[in-house]
Amino acid sequence: MRSLRERRTDVDPLWVGGHRGLEASLVPGAHIPLTRLWLRSLRTVDRSLSTFLDPLRLAGSIPQALLLLARWQPRAVFTTGGYVAIPVLLAARLLRVPSLLWEGNLVPGRSVRATAGLASAIAVSFEATGRALPGPCYVTGTPTRPLAGLDGAAARERLGIETSERVVLVFGGSQAVRRFDDAVDAALPSLVQRATVIHVTGEAGYGAALRRREALPEDRRQRYRPYAFLREEMADALVAADLVVGRAGSSTLAEVTALGLPMVVVPYPHAGGHQRANARTLGEAGAAIVIEDAAFDGDALLAAASVLDDAARLAAMGAASRSLGRRGAAEANAELLLALAERRPLPGDEVIAAIARGAA
């Protein structure tokens, strides 16, 4: 939204979501009107009553989406291709509203594969993704929080970390964070001898992290920084880090590569294996050490963190990470969406690639 409004001050967004997702708490907080369809944002995987109700909710949401778009008459639709995208893209096609479908994973999800042909244009984070989808496809990358102009030394000062310290940032996102907490628990006494550890635990793991900190020798406690959550401070934590340990969601990888950070990536093993494919891209490029979820424990974390002692390898990983980064992803997607909304010809591939790389 920031990138759209930098180009057009008259942008008036409306958000269509579903039930069971995070929209109800996040979208109104961003001062964007939210309308929820009858279907749920996340499709049920395990067999339950919802296994049978979800198709009915989907069918009922199609006329609902048609009525909403007919009333709003939007200039364009932007969708990230989840379950909610199905009725919205169908409605947009029927009402001849141009649409941009964005897919952040290397392996497109089922709803994306099912609806890609309905979109006017497609944006992806990985070049290989575009080869599996029809229609005009642009490699824009994954939009991130604003990262331009951030300074590592200033970020460390705000976090109270010495400039000379090596910093490891550990965060597992919202998926199976217990695996990360257990690995940190086992590795921590040795890990804090090597680096300051910023550990985002989630609310459930925060109490145990505080007890873990108190169990350290007094002169090492300041080198373990547990947080239940990091919001505005997350940008500082990223910029301050020498090494990031995390999952392989598209947003995480986008921020890490935009900053050119080496990574230890532990892909979430479920959700169709999307994260494994995402992680493989970084591993093959030399930007990350990839560890399977089942193999990630304290010993694996310590072994991976030993890269901090190899300055040449750490620098090479950082350079490889930076080569994959697209700091201008939000701007590239905004340019495509406004071209559709204004009924202009879509920009050329090279133009969008330059914007995504931050070169234009």
C-alpha positions in Angstrom: 0.0 0.0 0.0 2.9 2.3 0.8 4.3 1.9 -2.7 0.9 2.4 -4.4 0.3 5.6 -2.5 3.8 6.9 -3.3 2.7 6.8 -7.0 -1.0 7.7 -6.6 -2.4 9.7 -3.6 -6.0 8.8 -4.5 -5.6 5.0 -3.9 -8.6 3.8 -1.9 -8.1 0.2 -0.9 -10.7 -2.3 0.1 -9.8 -5.7 1.5 -11.7 -9.0 0.9 -10.8 -11.8 3.3 -12.3 -14.9 4.7 -12.9 -16.4 8.1 -10.2 -18.2 10.2 -7.4 -16.0 8.9 -5.5 -13.1 10.5 -7.3 -10.4 8.5 -9.8 -9.6 11.2 -7.0 -8.3 13.5 -4.4 -7.0 11.1 -6.4 -5.2 8.4 -8.6 -2.9 10.5 -5.4 -1.9 12.4 -4.0 -0.7 9.1 -7.1 1.5 8.6 -8.3 -0.6 5.6 -12.0 -1.5 5.3 -12.4 -5.3 5.6 -15.2 -7.4 4.1 -15.1 -11.2 4.7 -16.5 -13.8 2.4 -18.4 -16.8 3.7 -15.5 -19.2 3.1 -12.6 -19.5 5.4 -9.1 -18.0 4.6 -7.5 -21.4 5.2 -8.8 -24.6 3.7 -9.2 -27.5 6.0 -6.6 -30.3 5.5 -7.7 -32.8 8.2 -10.9 -34.6 7.7 -13.7 -33.0 9.7 -17.1 -31.5 9.2 -15.4 -28.5 7.5 -14.0 -30.9 4.9 -17.6 -31.1 3.5 -18.6 -27.5 4.4 -15.6 -25.8 2.7 -16.8 -26.5 -0.9 -20.3 -25.2 0.0 -18.8 -22.1 1.5 -16.7 -21.6 -1.6 -19.7 -22.0 -3.9 -21.7 -19.5 -1.8 -18.8 -17.0 -1.8 -18.8 -16.7 -5.6 -22.0 -14.7 -5.9 -21.0 -12.8 -2.8 -17.8 -11.7 -4.5 -19.7 -10.8 -7.6 -22.0 -8.6 -5.7 -19.2 -6.9 -3.9 -17.1 -6.1 -7.0 -20.2 -5.0 -8.9 -21.0 -2.5 -6.1 -17.5 -1.3 -5.5 -16.5 -1.2 -9.2 -12.7 -1.4 -8.5 -10.2 -0.3 -11.0 -8.1 -3.4 -10.4 -7.8 -6.4 -8.1 -4.6 -7.6 -6.4 -4.6 -11.1 -4.8 -1.9 -13.3 -3.2 -3.6 -16.4 -4.5 -4.9 -18.1 -1.4 -8.3 -19.9 -1.0 -10.1 -16.5 -1.0 -8.7 -15.7 -4.4 -10.8 -18.3 -6.2 -14.2 -16.4 -5.9 -12.6 -13.0 -6.2 -10.7 -13.8 -9.4 -13.8 -15.5 -10.9 -15.8 -12.4 -10.1 -13.1 -10.1 -11.5 -13.0 -12.0 -14.8 -16.8 -12.1 -15.2 -17.0 -8.3 -14.5 -13.9 -7.5 -16.7 -11.9 -6.1 -13.8 -8.2 -6.5 -14.4 -6.3 -8.5 -11.8 -2.8 -9.1 -10.7 -2.1 -12.5 -9.0 1.1 -12.7 -6.9 2.7 -16.0 -5.8 5.5 -15.9 -3.3 6.5 -19.6 -3.2 8.7 -21.4 -5.7 6.0 -24.2 -6.1 2.7 -22.5 -6.7 -0.2 -23.6 -4.5 -3.3 -25.4 -5.7 -5.5 -22.4 -5.7 -2.9 -20.4 -7.7 -2.6 -23.2 -10.3 -6.4 -23.3 -10.5 -7.0 -19.6 -11.0 -3.8 -18.3 -12.7 -5.5 -18.4 -16.0 -8.1 -15.9 -14.7 -5.6 -13.2 -13.8 -4.7 -10.4 -16.2 -1.0 -10.7 -15.1 1.0 -12.8 -12.7 3.9 -11.7 -10.4 6.2 -14.3 -8.8 9.2 -14.3 -6.4 11.1 -17.0 -8.2 11.9 -17.2 -11.9 11.1 -20.9 -12.1 7.6 -20.3 -10.8 6.6 -18.4 -13.9 7.4 -21.4 -16.1 4.6 -23.3 -14.4 1.9 -20.6 -14.8 0.1 -19.2 -17.9 -0.1 -15.7 -19.1 2.1 -12.6 -18.6 4.4 -13.4 -15.7 6.9 -11.1 -14.0 9.6 -11.8 -11.4 9.0 -9.1 -8.9 10.1 -10.8 -5.6 8.3 -10.7 -2.3 7.3 -7.3 -0.9 9.0 -6.5 2.5 8.8 -3.9 5.2 10.8 -0.8 4.3 14.5 -1.7 4.6 16.3 1.1 2.7 18.6 3.3 4.6 18.8 1.1 7.7 22.3 1.1 9.4 23.6 -1.9 11.2 25.6 0.1 13.8 22.7 2.3 14.6 20.4 -0.7 14.9 22.8 -2.4 17.3 23.0 0.8 19.4 19.2 0.9 19.6 19.2 -2.8 20.7 22.0 -2.2 23.2 24.5 -4.6 21.4 28.2 -3.8 21.0 29.3 -3.1 17.5 32.1 -5.7 17.8 29.7 -8.5 18.8 28.6 -11.2 16.4 24.9 -11.6 16.4 22.7 -14.6 15.6 18.9 -13.9 15.1 16.7 -16.9 15.6 13.0 -16.9 14.8 10.7 -19.6 13.6 7.7 -17.6 12.6 4.3 -18.9 13.5 4.9 -22.5 12.4 6.3 -25.2 14.7 8.3 -22.7 16.7 8.9 -25.4 19.4 11.5 -27.0 17.2 13.6 -23.8 17.3 13.0 -23.3 21.1 14.3 -26.8 21.8 17.4 -26.3 19.6 18.3 -23.0 21.3 17.7 -24.6 24.7 20.3 -27.3 24.0 22.8 -25.1 22.2 22.6 -21.9 24.3 25.4 -22.4 26.8 27.9 -22.9 24.0 26.2 -20.5 21.5 26.5 -17.5 23.8 30.2 -18.0 24.0 30.4 -17.4 20.3 27.7 -14.7 19.7 24.9 -12.6 21.1 21.6 -14.4 20.4 18.4 -12.6 19.6 15.6 -15.2 19.9 12.0 -14.5 19.0 10.2 -17.2 20.9 6.5 -16.5 20.5 4.3 -16.0 23.5 4.1 -19.7 24.4 7.9 -20.0 24.7 8.8 -16.7 26.3 8.5 -17.8 29.9 10.9 -20.8 29.3 13.3 -18.5 27.5 13.5 -16.1 30.5 14.2 -19.1 32.8 16.8 -20.3 30.3 18.5 -16.9 30.4 18.6 -16.9 34.2 20.3 -20.3 34.1 23.3 -18.9 32.2 26.4 -17.7 34.0 25.8 -14.1 35.0 28.5 -12.7 32.7 26.8 -14.4 29.7 23.1 -13.5 30.3 23.3 -10.2 28.4 24.3 -12.2 25.3 20.9 -13.9 25.2 18.0 -11.6 24.2 14.7 -13.4 24.1 11.6 -11.6 22.9 8.0 -12.9 22.7 7.5 -10.8 19.6 9.4 -8.2 17.6 7.3 -5.8 15.5 8.8 -2.4 14.7 12.1 -3.7 16.2 12.3 -6.6 13.8 14.0 -4.5 11.2 16.7 -3.5 13.6 17.2 -7.1 14.6 17.6 -8.2 11.0 20.0 -5.4 10.1 22.1 -6.1 13.3 22.4 -9.8 12.5 25.4 -11.6 11.1 23.5 -14.8 10.7 19.8 -15.5 10.6 18.2 -18.9 11.6 14.7 -19.3 10.4 12.0 -20.9 8.3 11.7 -20.7 4.5 8.5 -18.6 4.1 8.7 -16.2 1.2 8.6 -13.1 3.4 11.4 -14.3 5.6 13.6 -15.2 2.6 12.8 -11.9 0.9 13.9 -9.8 3.9 17.0 -11.9 4.4 18.1 -11.7 0.8 17.2 -8.0 0.5 19.7 -7.3 3.3 22.3 -9.8 2.0 22.3 -11.9 5.1 23.7 -15.4 5.4 21.1 -17.9 6.7 20.5 -21.2 8.4 17.2 -22.2 6.9 15.0 -24.9 8.4 12.0 -25.4 6.0 8.7 -26.1 7.5 8.1 -29.8 6.4 4.3 -29.5 5.8 2.0 -27.3 3.7 2.8 -29.1 0.5 6.6 -28.8 0.8 6.6 -25.2 -0.5 9.2 -24.2 2.0 11.6 -27.0 1.0 11.5 -25.7 -2.5 12.0 -22.2 -1.4 15.0 -23.2 0.9 16.6 -25.2 -1.9 16.9 -22.0 -4.0 19.0 -20.3 -1.3 21.0 -23.5 -0.6 21.9 -24.1 -4.2 23.0 -20.4 -4.6 25.3 -20.7 -1.6 23.3 -18.2 0.4 22.1 -20.6 3.1 22.8 -23.7 5.1 19.7 -25.9 4.8 18.8 -28.2 7.6 15.7 -30.5 7.5 13.2 -29.9 10.3 13.7 -33.4 11.7 17.4 -33.0 11.9 17.4 -29.5 13.5 18.5 -29.8 17.2 21.1 -28.1 19.4 24.1 -29.9 17.8 22.9 -28.9 14.3 22.5 -25.3 15.4 26.0 -25.2 16.9 27.5 -26.8 13.8 25.8 -24.3 11.5 26.7 -21.4 13.7 30.4 -22.3 13.3 30.2 -20.4 10.0 30.6 -17.3 12.1 34.3 -18.3 12.6 34.9 -18.5 8.8 34.9 -14.9 7.6 35.4 -15.8 4.0 32.5 -18.3 3.8 30.3 -15.9 5.7 31.1 -13.1 3.2 30.5 -15.4 0.3 27.1 -16.5 1.7 26.2 -12.8 2.2 27.1 -12.0 -1.4 25.1 -14.9 -2.7 22.1 -13.8 -0.6 22.4 -10.3 -1.9 22.4 -11.5 -5.5 18.9 -13.0 -4.9 17.5 -10.0 -3.2 14.8 -7.8 -4.6 14.4 -4.7 -2.4 12.1 -3.1 -4.9 9.5 -5.9 -4.9 6.7 -3.8 -3.5 7.4 -1.0 -6.1 7.5 -3.5 -8.9 4.1 -5.0 -7.9 2.7 -1.5 -7.5 3.8 -0.6 -11.0 2.1 -3.6 -12.5 -1.1 -3.1 -10.6 -1.3 0.6 -11.5 -0.7 -0.2 -15.2 -3.7 -2.5 -15.0 -5.8 0.0 -13.1 -5.0 2.8 -15.5 -5.5 0.5 -18.6 -1.9 1.2 -19.7 0.2 -1.4 -21.5 2.0 -3.6 -19.1 5.7 -2.7 -18.6 8.4 -4.8 -20.2 10.1 -7.6 -18.2 13.4 -5.6 -18.1 11.6 -2.6 -16.6 10.0 -4.6 -13.8 13.2 -6.5 -13.2 15.1 -3.2 -12.7 12.5 -1.8 -10.3 12.5 -5.1 -8.3 16.3 -5.0 -8.0 16.1 -1.5 -6.8 17.9 -0.1 -9.8 15.0 2.1 -11.1 
